[in-house]
């Protein structure tokens, strides 16, 4: 579908979109619609299935952008209790009164580890409410007998993560008959493609390669901050509660909440041009090789003393593997000295971050707080470097709530393999 274009260029763009959608359709076994970003796709799904004022059960250990997407859709976030080992929704710990009050459930599949979608599917079916899957971190992950993204009424994926395209997303639909309606909704929300944005996207890989080659990461980040181009100084973006309260009456709609939803991706709702789609297609073609490498790195990281029991993660090709350390700031600094940048931190949990004015807090918040405080999400593609850096720094593992104290070898000590 080529929105707002005509002529040969529109035909080529339409062919590119069709190819991307067919590739993801083959992976998921369901209808797929290309969207400019995962957050855009989730917004479209929430608007399509949920009436304004509905309540959405979600994880408090999640990107704050997704929290603001829920608010922008005119919905009330409801924070769920979590499993402390993987930050998935703890189905049994959600109170009955909460289940009876929610209009939908939104999974996170944090770092690629699946939420318990089969059990959530059963709950949603019993209640007659939709299940939505955020698969931004989880292309290639499976739960039960299906891939992540094949359980809900709709699921949204990012093509910026495992695919590495730094752009694009996909919205999958359980009911293929809804495709036309969803495409129409998307068309009404997109902003026109801008040539300057396409050119910036085209040169970005070369600029990033130059920064890496010259080892200018710190200097480049300092320049970005100096020019006021960084959207956040801390893990969480500034809440700006007074402005957020004034935006609420204007929901649903992107415009009022755009200052929050656009953080870290200003072109999240911009129509993708042919150059961008071409690069996304090339990166998607090599996805299986990337997933294989991630799976190998995940196996290595899960064998370390900082990892939690393997059965919490299986052999998924995780986007990030959460290790658990007593002093995360010290571990992050140690990794930085080895050129490893730690991102995708979600601390504090959303209910502590936003407060009861903007969300229903979790009835059992401690597990989320523990996970948010101690999880060190590391790239499995840098597994060997990560292990070496943590061993040299003497990083100490931390016990999960209710976990027995460790009695094995200390990191870097006798008998500890470095892979």
C-alpha positions as CSV (number, residue, x, y, z in Angstrom):
1,X,0.0,0.0,0.0
2,X,1.6,3.3,-1.1
3,X,-0.2,6.1,0.8
4,X,0.0,9.5,-0.8
5,X,2.2,8.5,-3.7
6,X,1.6,7.9,-7.4
7,X,3.6,6.8,-10.4
8,X,6.5,4.3,-10.8
9,X,7.9,5.3,-7.4
10,X,4.7,4.4,-5.7
11,X,4.7,1.0,-7.5
12,X,8.2,0.2,-6.3
13,X,7.4,1.3,-2.8
14,X,4.3,-0.8,-2.8
15,X,6.3,-3.8,-4.0
16,X,8.8,-3.3,-1.1
17,X,6.1,-3.1,1.4
18,X,4.5,-6.3,0.1
19,X,7.8,-8.1,0.3
20,X,8.4,-7.1,3.9
21,X,4.8,-8.1,4.9
22,X,5.1,-11.5,3.1
23,X,8.4,-12.2,4.9
24,X,6.8,-11.6,8.3
25,X,3.6,-13.4,7.4
26,X,5.7,-16.5,6.7
27,X,7.4,-16.2,10.1
28,X,4.2,-15.7,12.1
29,X,1.6,-17.5,10.0
30,X,-0.8,-14.6,10.1
31,X,-1.6,-11.4,8.3
32,X,0.9,-8.6,8.7
33,X,0.8,-4.8,8.0
34,X,3.9,-2.7,7.8
35,X,4.0,0.2,10.2
36,X,6.8,2.8,10.7
37,X,7.5,1.7,14.3
38,X,6.4,-0.8,16.9
39,X,4.9,2.0,19.1
40,X,2.8,3.2,16.1
41,X,1.5,-0.4,15.6
42,X,0.6,-0.8,19.3
43,X,-1.3,2.5,19.2
44,X,-3.3,1.4,16.2
45,X,-4.2,-1.9,17.9
46,X,-5.2,-0.2,21.1
47,X,-7.4,2.3,19.2
48,X,-9.0,-0.4,17.1
49,X,-10.0,-2.8,19.9
50,X,-10.3,-0.7,23.1
51,X,-12.9,2.0,23.8
52,X,-11.6,5.3,25.3
53,X,-11.4,5.0,29.0
54,X,-10.6,1.3,29.0
55,X,-8.1,-0.2,31.3
56,X,-5.0,-2.2,30.0
57,X,-3.1,-4.6,32.2
58,X,0.6,-4.3,31.4
59,X,4.1,-4.8,32.9
60,X,5.6,-2.0,35.0
61,X,9.1,-3.0,33.8
62,X,8.6,-1.6,30.3
63,X,9.7,1.3,28.1
64,X,8.1,4.5,29.3
65,X,7.3,5.2,25.7
66,X,4.8,2.3,25.6
67,X,3.2,3.7,28.8
68,X,2.6,7.0,27.0
69,X,1.3,5.1,24.0
70,X,-1.4,3.6,26.2
71,X,-2.3,7.1,27.6
72,X,-2.3,8.5,24.1
73,X,-4.9,5.9,23.1
74,X,-7.2,7.3,25.8
75,X,-6.6,4.2,28.1
76,X,-5.7,3.7,31.7
77,X,-2.5,1.6,32.4
78,X,-2.9,-1.0,35.1
79,X,0.4,-2.4,36.4
80,X,0.7,-6.1,36.8
81,X,2.7,-8.1,39.4
82,X,5.7,-9.8,37.9
83,X,7.9,-12.9,38.1
84,X,11.1,-11.5,39.5
85,X,13.4,-13.8,37.4
86,X,12.2,-12.6,34.0
87,X,9.8,-9.7,34.5
88,X,6.9,-11.6,32.8
89,X,3.3,-11.1,34.1
90,X,2.6,-13.3,37.1
91,X,-0.9,-14.5,36.0
92,X,-1.7,-16.0,39.4
93,X,-0.8,-12.9,41.4
94,X,-3.2,-10.6,39.5
95,X,-6.2,-10.1,41.8
96,X,-9.6,-11.2,40.6
97,X,-11.0,-7.7,41.0
98,X,-8.2,-6.5,38.6
99,X,-9.1,-9.2,36.0
100,X,-12.7,-8.2,36.1
101,X,-11.9,-4.5,35.6
102,X,-9.5,-4.6,32.6
103,X,-10.4,-4.1,29.0
104,X,-7.3,-5.7,27.5
105,X,-3.9,-7.2,28.3
106,X,-0.6,-6.0,26.8
107,X,2.4,-8.3,27.0
108,X,6.0,-7.1,27.0
109,X,8.2,-10.1,26.2
110,X,11.0,-8.2,27.9
111,X,14.4,-8.7,26.2
112,X,12.9,-11.5,24.1
113,X,11.8,-13.7,27.0
114,X,8.1,-14.5,26.4
115,X,5.3,-13.6,28.7
116,X,3.0,-16.6,29.5
117,X,0.9,-16.0,26.4
118,X,-1.0,-19.4,26.5
119,X,-2.3,-18.7,30.0
120,X,-3.0,-15.0,29.2
121,X,-4.9,-16.1,26.1
122,X,-7.1,-18.4,28.2
123,X,-7.8,-15.6,30.7
124,X,-8.6,-13.1,28.0
125,X,-10.9,-15.6,26.2
126,X,-12.8,-16.2,29.5
127,X,-13.2,-12.5,30.0
128,X,-14.0,-11.7,26.4
129,X,-11.1,-9.1,26.1
130,X,-8.3,-8.8,23.6
131,X,-4.7,-9.8,24.1
132,X,-2.0,-7.6,22.5
133,X,1.6,-8.7,22.2
134,X,4.5,-6.3,22.2
135,X,7.1,-8.3,20.3
136,X,9.7,-5.5,19.9
137,X,12.4,-7.6,21.6
138,X,11.0,-10.9,20.6
139,X,11.3,-11.7,16.9
140,X,12.4,-15.4,16.9
141,X,11.2,-16.1,20.4
142,X,8.6,-18.9,20.9
143,X,6.1,-19.7,23.7
144,X,4.1,-22.8,23.8
145,X,3.7,-24.2,20.3
146,X,3.7,-20.8,18.5
147,X,6.0,-17.9,17.9
148,X,5.6,-14.8,20.0
149,X,3.2,-12.6,18.2
150,X,0.8,-15.5,17.2
151,X,-1.3,-15.5,20.3
152,X,-3.0,-12.1,20.5
153,X,-5.7,-10.4,18.5
154,X,-2.8,-8.2,17.4
155,X,1.0,-8.0,17.9
156,X,3.5,-5.4,17.1
157,X,7.2,-5.9,16.2
158,X,10.1,-3.6,15.9
159,X,12.5,-3.9,12.9
160,X,15.0,-1.8,14.7
161,X,16.0,-4.4,17.2
162,X,17.1,-7.9,16.1
163,X,16.7,-6.9,12.5
164,X,19.0,-4.0,13.1
165,X,17.3,-1.7,10.5
166,X,17.0,1.2,12.9
167,X,13.5,1.8,11.4
168,X,10.2,0.1,10.7
169,X,7.8,-2.2,12.4
170,X,5.1,-4.8,11.7
171,X,1.6,-5.2,13.0
172,X,0.2,-8.7,12.8
173,X,-3.5,-9.6,12.9
174,X,-5.2,-12.8,14.0
175,X,-8.2,-11.9,11.7
176,X,-7.0,-11.2,8.1
177,X,-10.4,-9.7,7.4
178,X,-9.4,-6.7,9.5
179,X,-6.5,-5.7,7.2
180,X,-8.3,-3.1,5.2
181,X,-9.7,-1.4,8.3
182,X,-6.3,-1.4,10.0
183,X,-4.6,0.0,6.9
184,X,-7.2,2.8,6.8
185,X,-6.5,3.6,10.4
186,X,-2.8,3.7,9.7
187,X,-3.2,5.9,6.7
188,X,-5.1,8.5,8.8
189,X,-2.3,8.6,11.4
190,X,0.8,8.7,9.2
191,X,2.7,11.9,8.6
192,X,4.3,12.5,5.1
193,X,7.7,11.2,4.3
194,X,10.4,13.9,4.4
195,X,13.4,13.9,2.1
196,X,15.7,15.3,4.9
197,X,14.7,12.4,7.2
198,X,15.4,9.8,4.4
199,X,18.8,11.4,3.7
200,X,19.7,11.4,7.4
201,X,18.7,7.7,7.6
202,X,20.8,6.9,4.6
203,X,24.0,8.4,6.1
204,X,23.5,7.2,9.6
205,X,25.3,3.8,9.3
206,X,28.4,5.5,7.9
207,X,28.4,8.1,10.6
208,X,28.0,5.4,13.3
209,X,30.8,3.4,11.7
210,X,33.1,6.4,11.8
211,X,32.3,7.0,15.4
212,X,33.1,3.4,16.2
213,X,36.2,3.3,14.1
214,X,37.6,6.5,15.7
215,X,36.5,5.4,19.2
216,X,34.5,8.7,19.5
217,X,31.4,7.3,21.3
218,X,31.8,9.5,24.4
219,X,32.7,12.6,22.4
220,X,29.8,12.1,20.0
221,X,27.3,11.6,23.0
222,X,28.7,14.7,24.7
223,X,28.2,16.7,21.5
224,X,24.6,15.4,21.2
225,X,23.9,16.5,24.8
226,X,25.6,19.9,24.3
227,X,23.4,20.6,21.2
228,X,20.2,19.7,23.1
229,X,19.5,16.7,20.8
230,X,19.2,14.1,23.5
231,X,15.7,13.3,24.6
232,X,16.6,12.0,28.1
233,X,19.4,12.4,30.6
234,X,18.2,9.6,32.9
235,X,16.8,6.1,32.3
236,X,13.3,7.4,32.4
237,X,12.3,10.5,30.4
238,X,11.0,13.5,32.5
239,X,7.3,12.8,33.4
240,X,6.3,16.5,33.4
241,X,3.1,15.6,35.3
242,X,1.4,19.0,34.9
243,X,1.8,18.9,31.1
244,X,0.7,15.3,31.1
245,X,-2.4,16.0,33.1
246,X,-3.3,18.8,30.6
247,X,-2.8,16.4,27.7
248,X,-5.2,13.7,29.1
249,X,-8.5,15.3,28.0
250,X,-7.3,15.5,24.4
251,X,-6.8,11.7,24.2
252,X,-7.2,9.6,22.2
253,X,-4.9,11.1,19.7
254,X,-1.1,11.3,19.0
255,X,-0.8,15.1,19.0
256,X,-1.3,15.9,22.7
257,X,1.0,13.1,23.8
258,X,3.6,13.5,21.0
259,X,6.3,15.1,23.3
260,X,6.4,11.8,25.2
261,X,5.6,9.2,22.5
262,X,8.3,10.6,20.1
263,X,11.2,10.3,22.6
264,X,14.2,8.4,21.0
265,X,12.4,8.1,17.7
266,X,11.0,11.3,16.2
267,X,9.9,9.7,13.0
268,X,7.8,7.0,14.7
269,X,4.7,7.9,12.6
270,X,6.4,9.1,9.5
271,X,5.7,7.3,6.2
272,X,8.7,5.2,5.2
273,X,10.4,6.0,1.9
274,X,11.8,3.6,-0.6
275,X,15.4,4.0,0.6
276,X,14.4,3.1,4.1
277,X,12.3,0.1,3.0
278,X,15.1,-1.2,0.8
279,X,17.5,-1.3,3.8
280,X,14.9,-2.9,6.1
281,X,14.5,-5.6,3.5
282,X,18.2,-6.3,3.3
283,X,18.5,-6.5,7.0
284,X,15.4,-8.7,7.3
285,X,17.0,-11.2,4.8
286,X,19.9,-11.8,7.2
287,X,17.7,-12.1,10.4
288,X,18.1,-15.9,10.8
289,X,21.9,-15.5,10.9
290,X,21.6,-12.8,13.6
291,X,19.2,-15.0,15.6
292,X,21.6,-17.9,15.5
293,X,24.4,-15.7,16.8
294,X,22.1,-14.3,19.5
295,X,21.2,-17.9,20.5
296,X,24.8,-18.9,20.9
297,X,25.6,-15.8,23.0
298,X,22.6,-16.4,25.1
299,X,23.7,-19.9,25.9
300,X,27.1,-18.6,26.9
301,X,25.7,-15.9,29.2
302,X,23.2,-18.2,30.8
303,X,26.1,-20.4,32.0
304,X,27.6,-17.6,34.1
305,X,27.0,-17.0,37.8
306,X,25.2,-13.7,37.2
307,X,22.4,-15.5,35.3
308,X,19.3,-16.9,36.7
309,X,18.1,-20.5,36.2
310,X,18.2,-21.5,32.6
311,X,14.5,-22.7,32.6
312,X,13.5,-19.0,33.1
313,X,14.7,-18.3,29.6
314,X,15.2,-21.5,27.7
315,X,17.2,-21.2,24.6
316,X,15.5,-18.2,23.1
317,X,17.6,-16.0,20.8
318,X,17.2,-13.1,23.3
319,X,17.6,-9.5,22.3
320,X,19.3,-8.8,25.6
321,X,20.2,-11.3,28.3
322,X,19.5,-10.0,31.8
323,X,22.3,-10.8,34.2
324,X,21.8,-9.9,37.9
325,X,24.4,-8.0,39.8
326,X,24.6,-6.5,43.3
327,X,26.0,-3.2,42.0
328,X,24.7,-2.4,38.6
329,X,26.2,1.0,38.3
330,X,29.7,-0.5,38.9
331,X,29.0,-3.2,36.4
332,X,27.9,-0.7,33.8
333,X,31.1,1.3,34.3
334,X,33.2,-1.9,34.0
335,X,31.5,-2.8,30.7
336,X,31.9,0.8,29.4
337,X,35.7,0.4,29.9
338,X,35.5,-2.5,27.5
339,X,33.5,-0.6,24.9
340,X,30.1,-2.2,25.9
341,X,27.2,0.2,26.3
342,X,24.3,-1.0,28.4
343,X,20.9,0.2,27.3
344,X,17.2,-0.9,27.6
345,X,17.1,-0.3,31.3
346,X,13.6,0.3,32.8
347,X,14.1,1.6,36.3
348,X,12.1,2.5,38.3
349,X,9.0,0.5,37.5
350,X,6.3,2.5,35.8
351,X,4.0,2.7,38.9
352,X,6.8,4.2,40.9
353,X,7.7,6.5,38.0
354,X,4.3,7.8,37.1
355,X,2.3,7.5,40.4
356,X,-1.3,6.7,41.0
357,X,-2.5,9.9,39.2
358,X,-1.6,8.3,35.8
359,X,-1.7,4.5,36.5
360,X,-3.1,1.9,38.8
361,X,-0.1,0.6,40.8
362,X,0.8,-3.1,41.0
363,X,-0.7,-4.9,44.1
364,X,2.7,-6.6,44.6
365,X,5.4,-4.2,43.4
366,X,8.6,-5.6,45.1
367,X,9.4,-8.2,42.3
368,X,9.4,-5.5,39.7
369,X,11.4,-3.2,41.8
370,X,14.0,-5.9,42.4
371,X,14.2,-6.7,38.7
372,X,14.4,-3.1,37.6
373,X,17.2,-2.4,40.2
374,X,19.4,-5.4,39.5
375,X,18.9,-6.6,35.9
376,X,21.9,-5.9,33.7
377,X,20.6,-6.4,30.1
378,X,23.6,-7.3,27.9
379,X,23.9,-7.9,24.2
380,X,24.4,-11.7,23.5
381,X,26.5,-10.7,20.5
382,X,29.0,-9.3,22.9
383,X,28.9,-12.2,25.3
384,X,32.6,-13.0,25.6
385,X,33.6,-9.4,26.1
386,X,30.8,-9.0,28.7
387,X,32.0,-12.1,30.7
388,X,35.6,-11.0,30.6
389,X,34.7,-7.5,31.8
390,X,32.5,-8.7,34.7
391,X,35.1,-11.2,35.8
392,X,37.9,-8.6,35.8
393,X,35.7,-6.2,37.8
394,X,34.8,-8.7,40.4
395,X,31.0,-8.1,39.9
396,X,29.0,-10.0,42.4
397,X,25.8,-11.8,41.6
398,X,22.7,-11.0,43.6
399,X,20.1,-13.4,44.9
400,X,16.6,-13.1,43.8
401,X,13.8,-12.7,46.3
402,X,13.3,-16.1,48.1
403,X,16.4,-17.5,46.4
404,X,18.9,-19.6,48.4
405,X,22.4,-18.0,48.9
406,X,24.9,-19.0,46.3
407,X,27.6,-21.4,47.3
408,X,29.4,-21.9,43.9
409,X,32.7,-20.3,42.8
410,X,33.0,-16.6,42.7
411,X,33.2,-14.8,39.3
412,X,36.7,-15.1,38.0
413,X,37.7,-17.6,40.6
414,X,38.9,-21.2,40.2
415,X,36.6,-23.3,38.0
416,X,34.9,-20.3,36.5
417,X,35.0,-20.7,32.7
418,X,35.2,-17.5,30.6
419,X,33.7,-19.3,27.6
